[in-house]
Amino acid sequence: MGTGLLRPVFSALVIGSGALAGFQLGRQGRILAAVTVALSMSAVAALGAWLLTHRMRTAERAALRDPLTGLPNSKLLEDRIEQALARSRRTGESFALMVVDLDGFKGVNDAWGHEAGNVVLRSIARRLLTVVRETDTVARVGGDEFVILSLGTQEDAEAAALVGRLRQALRRPYSVQGRSVELDASVGWALFPQDGVAPEELLAQADGEMYATKRDTSEESVVERRALDANVVRDLELALAHNEIVVHYQPIVDLRSGGVRAVEALVRRMHTDRLVGPSEFIPHVERSPVVRSLTLAVASDALRHLVAWDARGIELEASVNVPYRMLDDEELITGLRRLLETVGVEASRLTLEVVPSGPGAGSSIDGRQIERLRRLGVRLSLDDLGRASSIAAIRTLPLDQAKIDAMFLHNVGRDQRSQAIVGSLVELAHALGLEVVAEGIETRLAWDTAARLGCDRGQGFYLGHPLTAQELTDWLEREWPIVVSVA
């Protein structure tokens, strides 16, 4: 074998007691070739000591790195955190610890095997490194869990901005065996010293914040749900391709005048014998790219019907539901912009109704993309105001409107607690400059009470059921108003 095939990293010359030895060494420190001239015992001893030291240093470095991604492992992360603590106590500067847990990664392993999962993990590691500073540390501490030590991050606002950039980078599609796969991540963070002064305190706080954003699956079999999700995604892809998606519209009424001001676009899946409601398929597709296509299809239908209603002298606004995790999706925002330009509807007549639950809900989002959305001119509405999941969203998002959850309206006017809760929610929303919509108006008493408590608009079966676009047109032209407005 020629020496050129050995690809030596370097050569070592050992000189001792007048003897000369030339060695070619491989990457692992193995001797690949040697030429010896009068080799002495002292030369052998010197070479052995050098090789032992080299191997020990190599082993030490390997013990501090994740073998798959090359990132620091838990042991090296602990050392870096201790250094950061010492530095912060000396300088008074803060830092952040972030726990990143991938959502949906197990499905990659299950569908395409562990080698495909390893390819994705290496890609994730590279993406994380492109987002953080050179002085920051990205460590892999578990199968699909990473920890980021961000030096110099002083405030929650800075941490939130970084989290938004991290999630945006991770949500770009991955190529897995010729298919496009999308993942999301749940991220929690903790700041030193606000959230803790010891490493274990900071990691526990960040870990708790991360798990607070995760979807609760305690009542489901994860294995069964994953298989069901895949089937539903395929079915919905076919439905979109074959125009088997149907949109119904429910009126949203001005509670003072009784006039219809807007409609909410509600998606249905058309089967041969029935219409399937969104609760039967949306939870299963929230993590897949098809939810973007579905959202754009519903928005397209709504915008085109706004134009048709304009031609009949009926000027309305339209609300379209959007999962929280899609709000800062670059492709969705671009698609909405193109739709608005193509159809020619003023952007302020389109409201994106944010559902503050599901994957990634409550976690930080990319402020740059939200700013793009705001510049586009569409309005943002928060659904389910009053539920626990809505509190984080109302702090995070630049909202225009909030919709009080229907469960608080069911007994309003008959139950003092429900009435007090609705009144408090209205006061909170108005203090934040938001328009308030009361959902679940199913009686005249609920309408009157919601109006008296300050709700601006209302929606519910008493005011109008979801209808097809044609049925809504007929209803507006022939039958509305069927109830008199509040005095």
N, C-alpha and C positions, 0 to 999 in steps of 0.2 A: 504493500500500500504506500503510495506517495505521501510525503509529509504535508502536501497541500491539502489533502483530504482531512487532515486532523484538525484544521481550523484552530490553531493555538491562540489563546488569548494573549499570552506573553511568554517570554523565555526567561529562565532563571539561570544565572551563572553563579556557581559557588566556588570560591577559591580558598583553599586552606592547606597550609604546610607545603606550598609549592605545587598542589594538585589543582586541576581544573575539571569541573563537571558542567555540562550544558544540558538543560532540561526544557522540554516543551510541556506546558501545563494547560489542561482543559479548563472549562468553566467551573467545574466542581473541585478543582484543585488536584485532579488526577494527573499523574505523569504519563504523558502520551508518547514521548520519545526521549531518548537520552544518548548523549555522547560523552564518554568518560575517558579522562586521561589521568592515569596514576591517582585514582580516587582515594582520598585519605579518610580515616575515621572521623576526623574533625569536620570534614566537609559534609559527611553523612549526618552528623549530629546537628550541624547548622541548618541543613535542609529540612530535617525532621522537625526541628523546632519551628521553622518558618511555616511549614505545612500545617502543623498542629494549630498554630495561632490563626492562620488563615481560615481553617475549617471551623474553629470555635467562633470566630467573628461572623462567618457566613451563617452558622447555625443560630447565633444570637439574633441576627437580623431577620432570619426566617421565622423565628419564634415570635416576632413582634408584628408580623404581616399576615394578612389573610391570603392564603395561597391561590385562591381563585381570582381575586380582583387586584391584589397587590396593595390594597388599602391597609392602613393601620388596623390591628385587631384590638380586642378589649384591653389587653395588657398595656399596649402602647398608648391607647386612649386614656387610660387611668393616669399614666405618667404625664401626658400632655395636660390633663385637667389639673393635676397637682401643680404643674408649672404655671398654668394660667391663674390659679388661686394665689400662688405666691406673688406673681406679678401684679395682680389686682389689689392685693393687700398693700403692696408697696406703692403703687401709683394711684390707687383709688378708682381706676377704670373698671367698668363692668364688662361682662361677656355673657354669651348665651350658649346654652346647650339645647340642641334640637334632636328629637327622636323621630325618625322617619320610618314608617311601616308601610310596605307596599300593599295596595288593595287589588286583589284579583291575580296575584302572581302564582298562587298555587294552581290556578286553572291552566297556566302555561305548562307547568310540569306535567299535569295530568293529561293534557291534550297532546303535547308534542314531545314529552320526555325531558329528563333532567339535563341532557346536553343542551337542548334548546333553552331551558331555564338558565343554564350557566352563561350562554351567549347574552341573554337579556341582562343578567346581573352585571356582567362586565360592561355592557353598554350603559347601564344605570350608574355604575361607578364613575365612568368617564363624564357623563352628563353632570353629575353632582360636582365634580371637580371643576367643571367649566363655569359654574355659578358662583362658587365661594371665592374668597380672597386666597392669595398664596399663603398667607399666614394662618389660615384656618385649617382645621383637621377634619377630614371625612373618614370615619371608621365603619367597617362592617362588623357588627356585633352578633349577628344571628343570620339565619337562612335568608330572610327578606327584610331584615331590620338594619338600619344604619343610624349612626349618631354623628352629629356635626357640632364641633366646637368652634364657635364664631367669636373671635377676639375683637374687642372694640365695639361690639353691639351693645349700645347703652340703654335703649328704650324698647318698649313693646312695639312701637310703630316701625322701628328699624327691623326688628325681628319678623314682624308680619310681612313687611316688604320682601325680605329675603325668602320667607316661606312661600310667598306667592311666586317668586322667580323659580324656586326649586320645583314646585308642583307643575308649573308651566313647562319646565324642561322635561320632567318625568312623563308628562302626559302626551308628548309627541309620539306618534306611532312607532312601534318597533317592528322590524321585519323578522318574522319567524317562519322559516321554511317556506318562503315565498308568500306568506300571508301577513297582512297588517294587523297588529295586535296593539290595543291601547290599555294602559294601566293608569291607576291613580295612586295617590299616597295620602295617608293620614299623618299629619305632622303636629307635634306638640313641642312647646319650648318652655324654658325656664331661664330667668335672668339672675345672675349673681350681682349683688347680694339680696335683691328684692324677694326672690322666691326660695332662697336657701343659701347657706354658707358652706355646706359640706357637699362633696360629690354625690353621695347617695341621696341627699335631699333634692338636689337639682335634677338628678336623673329620675327620681320618683315623681317629681312635679311634672317634668316634661312628658314622662310616660303616661301619667294620668290624663294630661291634656290631650295626648294623642289618642288614647282609647275613648275619650269623650266624643271624638268626632267620628268614630267608627259606627257602622251600621250594626244594630243589635240583631244577632242571629240566635238568641238563646232558645227560641221556641221552634227552630227549624233544624232539620237534618242538613248539614252543609253539603254532604255528598249528593243527596237527592236534589237539593236546590241548584247545585252547579250543573247537573245534567239537565234539569228542567230549564235553566237559564239558556243553555246552548240551543235547546229545541225551540224555545220561544223566539230567540234572536233570529234563527233561520226562518221561522214562520213569518216574522215581521218583515224581514228582508224581502221575502217573496210577496208579501202583501203590498209593500211599497212599490215593487217592480210591476205589479199587476193592477195598480190603482184600486186596491181593496181597503184603503183607509178612508174612513168617513168622518167628517167634522160636523158636530152639532153646535148650536149657539144658544147660550142662555142669557136672557136680558139682565142688564145691570141698570138699576133705576135710581133717579134722583129722589131721595126720600121726602124732599120738601114739595116738589112740583108733581111728582109721579111720572115724569117724562123718562123715556128710555134714553140713556146716554151712551151706553156701551154694551158689548156682548163679550162673554167669555167663550173662547173656542175650546171645545171638549172633543177629544179624539176618540174614535171607536174603530174596532177592527171588524170588518164585514166578513161573516162566514155564510155558508149557503143557507143555514136555517135560523141564524140570529146575529145580532150585533153584540160584540164582546166589548165590555167596558174597560177603561184604562187600568183599573185595579188588577185586572187579570194578566196584564202583560208589562206595564211600565216598570214594576219592581224588578222584573227579570232582565230588563235591557238597560238599566241605568248605567252599568259599567261598560257598555259596549258602544262602538262608534255609531251604531244604528240609531241611538237616541238623538244624535245630532241631525241625521237625515229626517227622522220623524218630526223633530221640532221645526225644521225648515219647511217641511211639507205642510204642516198645520199653519205656520205663519203665512205661507204662500196662499193657501186657501182663504185665510181670513182677510188678507190684504186685497185679494181680487174681489171678494164679496163686498168689501168696503166701497170699492169703485162702483160695483153694480148697484149698491144701495144709494150711493151718491146720485146716480143717474135717475133714480126714482124719487129724489128729494128727501131721502132719509140719511142724515149725517150721523154716523156713529163712530165710536172708537172700538178697538178690539184688544182683548187680553189673551196672551198665549202662555201656557205653562212651560217653565224651563227648570230643569233640575239645578240645584245649587252649584254642583260641580261643573256645569256647562257655562256658567256666567262669564268666566274669563277664557273661554275656549276661542282661540283666534279664528279657527275656521268657521265657527258659528257666527261670530261677529261679521266676518267678511261676507258670509252667505246672506245675512240679514241686510247688510248694506246694498248688496246687488239686487236683492228682492225689492227693497224700497225704491231704488233707482229705476228698476225695470217696470214696476207697477205704477209708480208715480204718486204714491200716497205720502202725505206728510208724516215724518217719523214720530212726531209727538202723538199721533193717533194710535200708535202701537205700544202696548204695555206688555212687558215681560213679567209674568207672575212667577215669582221665585218660590219654589217649594223648599222650606228649610229643613228637610229631612233627606234620608238616603245617603249614599256614599259621599264622604267629604264634607257633609253639611256642617256649617259652623266654623270650618277651618279657614285659614287666611287664603285670599285669592290674589291674583296678579293685578296690582293697582294700575299698571299700564294698560292692560286690556279693558279694565272697567272704565278707565278714562276714555278709551276708544269708543266704548259703548255709549258713554255720556255725550261725547262729541257727535255721535251718530244722531242723537236727539230722541231716542226711544225712552219711554218711562219705565221705572222699576217699581214693582209692587211686591210686598211681602205677604205671602199666604199664611194662614194658620196663626195669626197674631194671638198670643195668649198661651200657646203651647210652649213647653220648655225649649224646644228646638229653635223657636223664633227669637229668643233673647240674644243669642250670639249674633244672629244675622242682622238684627236691628242695630247692633253696635257697629257692624262691619260694613254694611252696604249703603251707598248713597241713594236712598229710597225717595219715591214720590208719593207712595200710597201704601196703606196697610189694610189687610182684610181680616177682620176679627173672626176667629174660628167659629163655625156653626154651633159647636157644642155649648157655647156660652149664650147663644140666642134662643135655644130651645125652650128654656123656662123663663126667659126675661119677661118682666111684667107680672109674673106670678111668684117668683122666688127672689127674695131680697139679695141673697148672695150673688146670684147670676147678674142681677141688675147692678150691684156694686162693682162686680168685676168688669162688666161691659163699660160702665162709666169711667172706671180707672184706666182701662185700655184706650178709650177715646181720648181721655185727658193726656195720656202719655203720647199717643200718636200726634195729636194736635200740637203738643209742646215741641215735638220734633219737626213740625211743619208739614205733616203728612195728611193727605186726604184719607178718610176712613170709610171703608165699605163693610157693612154688616152682612155676613153670610148666614144662610139658614133661616131666612124670613119665611115662615110657613103659616103665619096667622096675621090677622089685622092688628092684634094686640102687640105682636112682636114688631110690626112695622111702626106703629105709633110710638112704642117705647124706645126703639132704636133711634128714631128721629128726635124724640125729646131728649135723649141722652147725648145727642150731638153727632150721630153718624151722618155722613154726607150722602152716601149711596147705599143701596141694598140689593141683595140677590137671594133668590130662594123660590120654592115652588109656589108660594102665594103670589109672587110677582110674575112668574113665568117659568115654565119647564124648558129644558134643552130641546131645541127644534132644529130640523134641517134648515138650510138657508132659505129655501123656498117657503117652507112653513112659517118661518119667522117673518118673511116679507109679507105674506098674506095676513098674518096675525097683526102686524104693525099697521097695515093699511085698512083692515076691516074690523078688528076686534078691540084693539087697544085704544083708550084705557078701559080695563074691565073693573078697575077699582078707583075710587076717588082719592085725590091727594090729601095729604095731612093739612088740616086747617091751620 
